Amino acid sequence: MTLESDVARALREEVARSGRPLKAVVNEALRAGLASGKARPARRYRLKPVSLGGVLPGVDLDKALALAEVLEDREIARKLEMRK
Protein backbone atom coordinates (compact mmCIF):
# COMPACT_ATOMS: atom_id res chain seq x y z
CA MET A 1 0.00 0.00 0.00
CA THR A 2 1.33 3.43 -0.92
CA LEU A 3 0.32 6.41 1.18
CA GLU A 4 0.01 9.91 -0.17
CA SER A 5 2.60 12.28 1.25
CA ASP A 6 0.15 14.30 3.36
CA VAL A 7 -1.25 11.13 4.96
CA ALA A 8 2.23 9.75 5.69
CA ARG A 9 3.24 13.09 7.22
CA ALA A 10 0.16 13.16 9.45
CA LEU A 11 0.87 9.59 10.60
CA ARG A 12 4.52 10.42 11.42
CA GLU A 13 3.39 13.48 13.38
CA GLU A 14 0.86 11.43 15.35
CA VAL A 15 3.48 8.75 16.10
CA ALA A 16 5.89 11.43 17.36
CA ARG A 17 3.20 13.21 19.37
CA SER A 18 1.70 10.12 20.98
CA GLY A 19 4.81 7.97 21.31
CA ARG A 20 2.84 4.97 20.08
CA PRO A 21 4.02 2.60 17.35
CA LEU A 22 3.10 3.34 13.73
CA LYS A 23 1.08 0.12 13.51
CA ALA A 24 -1.15 1.20 16.40
CA VAL A 25 -1.67 4.70 14.99
CA VAL A 26 -2.54 3.35 11.52
CA ASN A 27 -4.95 0.74 12.88
CA GLU A 28 -6.69 3.30 15.09
CA ALA A 29 -7.04 5.77 12.21
CA LEU A 30 -8.43 3.07 9.90
CA ARG A 31 -10.91 1.87 12.52
CA ALA A 32 -12.11 5.44 13.14
CA GLY A 33 -12.46 6.10 9.42
CA LEU A 34 -14.32 2.86 8.76
CA ALA A 35 -16.62 3.39 11.74
CA SER A 36 -17.48 6.93 10.67
CA GLY A 37 -18.44 5.65 7.23
CA LYS A 38 -21.00 3.29 8.72
CA ALA A 39 -22.70 6.00 10.77
CA ARG A 40 -23.27 8.28 7.79
CA PRO A 41 -26.62 7.55 6.10
CA ALA A 42 -26.58 7.31 2.35
CA ARG A 43 -27.91 10.35 0.55
CA ARG A 44 -31.02 9.76 -1.48
CA TYR A 45 -30.34 9.81 -5.19
CA ARG A 46 -32.88 11.61 -7.32
CA LEU A 47 -33.03 11.40 -11.06
CA LYS A 48 -34.81 14.12 -12.97
CA PRO A 49 -36.22 12.67 -16.19
CA VAL A 50 -35.61 14.60 -19.38
CA SER A 51 -37.28 14.02 -22.72
CA LEU A 52 -34.83 12.88 -25.38
CA GLY A 53 -37.37 13.26 -28.14
CA GLY A 54 -39.64 10.78 -29.78
CA VAL A 55 -38.90 7.66 -31.76
CA LEU A 56 -37.98 8.21 -35.40
CA PRO A 57 -40.60 6.98 -37.85
CA GLY A 58 -39.75 3.59 -39.30
CA VAL A 59 -37.32 2.64 -36.52
CA ASP A 60 -38.17 -0.38 -34.37
CA LEU A 61 -36.55 0.10 -30.97
CA ASP A 62 -36.60 -3.65 -30.39
CA LYS A 63 -33.93 -4.00 -33.04
CA ALA A 64 -30.88 -2.20 -31.67
CA LEU A 65 -28.59 -3.06 -34.58
CA ALA A 66 -31.05 -1.66 -37.08
CA LEU A 67 -31.31 1.51 -35.02
CA ALA A 68 -27.53 1.82 -34.87
CA GLU A 69 -27.32 1.35 -38.62
CA VAL A 70 -29.92 4.06 -39.28
CA LEU A 71 -28.11 6.48 -36.97
CA GLU A 72 -24.74 5.70 -38.50
CA ASP A 73 -26.09 6.18 -42.05
CA ARG A 74 -27.56 9.55 -41.09
CA GLU A 75 -24.27 10.68 -39.55
CA ILE A 76 -22.32 9.67 -42.65
CA ALA A 77 -24.83 11.51 -44.84
CA ARG A 78 -24.52 14.60 -42.62
CA LYS A 79 -20.73 14.56 -42.88
CA LEU A 80 -20.90 14.16 -46.66
CA GLU A 81 -23.28 17.13 -46.87
CA MET A 82 -20.82 19.26 -44.90
CA ARG A 83 -18.09 18.59 -47.50
CA LYS A 84 -20.10 20.15 -50.31
RADA-V957538 format. One record per pair of residues at least 4 apart in sequence whose ideal C-beta (glycine too) atoms are under 7 Angstrom apart, sorted by the first residue. I is the first residue (numbers start at 1). J is the second residue. D is the distance in Angstrom with one decimal. If there is no record, write none. Layout:
i & j & d
I & J & D
I & J & D
//
This chain:
i & j & d
3 & 7 & 4.6
3 & 8 & 4.4
5 & 9 & 6.2
6 & 10 & 6.4
7 & 11 & 6.4
8 & 12 & 6.4
9 & 13 & 6.4
10 & 14 & 6.4
11 & 15 & 6.3
11 & 22 & 6.6
11 & 25 & 5.8
11 & 26 & 6.4
12 & 16 & 6.3
13 & 17 & 6.1
14 & 18 & 5.8
14 & 25 & 5.0
15 & 20 & 6.5
15 & 22 & 5.3
15 & 25 & 5.3
18 & 25 & 6.7
20 & 24 & 4.6
20 & 25 & 5.6
22 & 26 & 6.1
23 & 27 & 6.2
24 & 28 & 6.2
25 & 29 & 6.3
26 & 30 & 6.3
27 & 31 & 6.2
28 & 32 & 6.3
29 & 33 & 6.3
30 & 34 & 6.1
31 & 35 & 6.0
32 & 36 & 6.3
33 & 37 & 6.7
35 & 39 & 6.8
36 & 40 & 6.7
55 & 59 & 6.0
55 & 61 & 6.1
59 & 67 & 5.5
59 & 70 & 5.7
60 & 66 & 6.4
61 & 67 & 6.5
63 & 67 & 6.4
64 & 68 & 6.3
65 & 69 & 6.3
66 & 70 & 6.5
67 & 71 & 6.4
68 & 72 & 6.1
69 & 73 & 6.2
70 & 74 & 6.5
71 & 75 & 6.4
72 & 76 & 6.4
73 & 77 & 6.3
74 & 78 & 6.3
75 & 79 & 6.5
76 & 80 & 6.4
77 & 81 & 6.4
78 & 82 & 6.7
//
